[in-house]
Amino acid sequence: MSELSLVFFTVLAQSAVGMFIALGFVELFFKPERKGMNIAFMASLALLGLGAMASVTHLGQPFRMFNVMFGLAHLSALSLEIVALSLFGGAAFTYTTLRVLNIQPMLQKLTLPAAMALGVVFILAIVNVYRLPTVLSWNSHWTTFQFLMTAGVVGPIAAAMALRVLAPQLGQTQVCADRALGMTALITMAVSLIGFGGYAVWLGQLEAYTNPFAIANAEAFTMARIGLMASGVVLFASQALRGNNKNAGVTIAAFLMVVMAELSGRAFFYDAFISASSGM
């Protein structure tokens, strides 16, 4: 596994987007206590920062990021990814700062949905880096699906984890938000696992000399992804839907499980690299 830094970057960055969007919906629909939500939004920025650090590690030297930026003149996919990261990070940071300072309420209302939308744009920009005609196993809508579903599965649990830690400050709105996030996590898990099955079938039908499942040690990665994701989501959702919303330790464990599940799935994605030159 030679692309470990990219595995962490893509999973953590997409998880941060999912967490920010989930918190955004909680803010829009439940209107929880402001100071507690400030901390939750800052936690999503911290998660994004961890992902960004992993991406810089992959470049070898941080200053190489500026070399990549020169590719903007040619609209290179990697340069657009960095721009999208900057736009989402900037919008999310601006919104969080406005919240913390409790200023410009009208601008806050405009910045939040803009930042949520830019998060989706950022994920699609990451997808664009991998949708290469020269890579059979990446050049499909399954890549888009998997990257979006990382945000969809991890995001609600990450948001719930932050809100449970802050439950004493948030009051009754946290109970309602916890149930909604639990149901959302169950739905996105089901969609993700069904889609992963479709991806596996599609991958097995590729006209290539090399079996991607043999290369990628697929059995171990697949079992880890399905087992950890199902365990983590069910562990969290079973408590959330019963109204047992105060146990932060459960959501921390569930969060770690689903992140490990996504890391396993992403490792399989990278190891299943098949170039077009290996086609039949």
N, C-alpha and C positions, 0 to 999 in steps of 0.2 A: 504494500500500500504506500506508493510514493507521493500521493497527493493529499496527505493527511491534513495539511493546513487549509487546503481548499474544502475538504470535508467539513472542518469546523467552521470556516467562514460562511459557507452557503447555509449550513443548518442553523447556526447561531444568528446570522443576519436575518434569515427568513423567519425564524422564531421571534426575533425582536419586532419585526413588522407585524406578525400575528398578534403578539402581546399588545402592541400599541393600538392596533385596530380594535381588539377586544375591549381594551380599556376605554377607547373612544366611544364604542357603543354603550358601554356601561354608563359613561358620563352623559351621553345623549338621552338615554332612556330612563335611567334611575336617579340621576342628579344626586350623587352621594356627597358626603362632607368634603369640602374643598382641600383641606390640609392633608388628609389621608390620601386622597387621589393624587396630590402633588408628588408624594413619595412613590406611589405606584408608577406614575409616568416617568419619574427619574430612573426607576429600576429598569424600565424598558430601554431607556437610553444607555444604561450601563451594559445591558445585554448586547445592544447594537455595537457598543464600543469594543466588547470582547471579540465579536465577529470581525470588526474592522482590524483589530490587532492581528488576528489570524491571517487576514488577507495580506497585510504588510509583511508578515513573516514569510509568506510564500514568495514575495518579490525578492527576498534575500536582503535587500537594503532599502530602508524607507524612502530614500531619495529617488529610487527607481520609479516611484509613483508619478513623479513629474515627467519622466520620460514617457510613461504611458499616456499622460495627458496630452502630449504632443500629437498623439494619434487622433485627436479630435478633428484635426484638419481633414482626415480621411474618413471620419465617422466610424472609427474602429469600435468593435463591440466592447472591448475591454475599457476603452476610454469612456464610452457612453455609460457603462456600468458604474464607473467612479463618479461620473456626473450625477447619475440617478441616486447613488448613495449619498452624495453631498446634498442634493435637493431634499431627499427625505429626511436625512439627519438634521439639516438646517431648519426645515419646517417643524419637525418634532421638537427640536431644541427651542425654537422660537415660541411655540405654543406652551411648552412646559415652563419656560421663563416667564411668560405673561401670566400664567397661572400662579406661579410662586410669588411673583410681585403683586398679584391681584390688581392688574391694570388692564386697560383697554378691553373690556368685556366683549364689545362688538367684534374687535379684531380676533379675540379668542374663538368666537363662534365661527369665524371664517377660516381661521388657521387650522382648526382641528380636522374638519372634513378634507381640507386640502392636503394636510399631512397624511391622512389615512389613504387618500387616493394616490399620493406620491409613493407610499409604501408598496402598493400594488405595482406601480410603474417600476419601482426598483427591482422587485422580484422578476418582472418580465425582462428587465435589462440583464439580469443575471442569466435568465433562460437564453437570451439572445447570444450570449457568449458560447453556449454549448450546442445550439442548433446549427451544427456545421454539416454541410453536404458531404464532407469527407469522412464523417464519423457515423456509420450506419446506426449504431445503438443509441446515439444521442439525438439524431435528427428526426424527431417525431413530436407529436403533441403530448406524448407520455412524459417527456421532460418537463414541459410546461405544467402538466397536471401534478407531477410529483413535487415540484418546487412550490407551487401554490398550496398544496395540501400540507406541506411542512408547517407553513404559517397557520393553516386551518386547524391542525391538530394540536400543535404545541402552544399556539397563542392563547386559547381559552384557559388552558391549565396554568400557564405562566401568569396570566392575569388573575386567576382565582387564587393562586399561591400568594401573590402580593396582597390581594384584598383580605385574605384570611389572616395574614400577619398583622394587617391594619384593622382587623374587625372591631376592636374596642372603640376606634375613632369613627367608624363608618355607620355603626348602628344597624337598623332594620334593613336599610337599602342593600347592605352587604349580603344579607340572607337571600333576598330576591335575586340579586346579581349572581350569587353562587349557584342557585338552581338553574338559572338561564345558561350560565357557562357550562354547567355539568351536562345539560341536554345538548348544547352545541357541540361539546367534545365528543359525545356519543355519536352524533350524526356525522361529524367530520371523520371520526375514526372509521365508521362503516363505509363511507364513501372512499376513504383512502385505501382501506384494505381490499375492497372490491376492485378499485382501480389498479392496485398493485398486482392483483391476479390477472387482470387484462394485460398489464404491461409484461408480466412474465410469459403469458401466452404469445404475445406479439414478438417478444425478444427471441423466444424459441423457434419462431418461424422465419427469422431472418435468413436470407440466402447468403450464408458465409461459410467459409471453410472451417472456421473454428467455432466450437460450441461455447457461447458466452457463459453458460452455467458451469462448465468445466474450468474455465479461466478464473472466474470470480469466486470460487468456493461458495456457490450460491446457497447451498443447503444451510450452512451455518449462519450466513447473513440473513437469509429469509426467516429462519426459525427465530433468530434474535429479534428481528424487526417486528414480526407478527406477535410473538410472545410478550415482548416488553411493551409494545404499544397497547395491546389488549389489556394487559395487567394494569398498566398505569392509568389508562382512561377509566376502566371499570372500577378500580380502587377509588379514584376521585369521584366519579359520577354517582356511584352507589351511595356515598355519604352525602353528596350535594343534594341529590333528589329526595333523600330522607330528611333533609333539613339539618343534618349534623354538619354545620358550617364553621365550627370554631377550631377544628383540629388542623393547624397549619402544617404539622409534621407529615400528615397524609398527603397533602398537596405537594410538599417538597419532594417526597418519595415518588409521587406520580409524575411530577415534572422531570425528575432525573431519569425515570424509566422511559418516558416518551422521547426525551432528547437522545438517550442511548439508542432507542429504536430508530430514530431518524438518522443518527450517525451510522448505524449498521446499514440502513437502506442506501445512504449516500455512498458509503464505502463500496457497496455492491455496484452502484451506478458507475463509479469511476473505474472499478476493476473490470467491468463489462465492456470497456472500451474496445470497439471493433472498427477499424478503418475501412473505408470504401474499397481500398485495394484488396481486401480479403474477401470481397464478395464473389459469388459464383459467376 
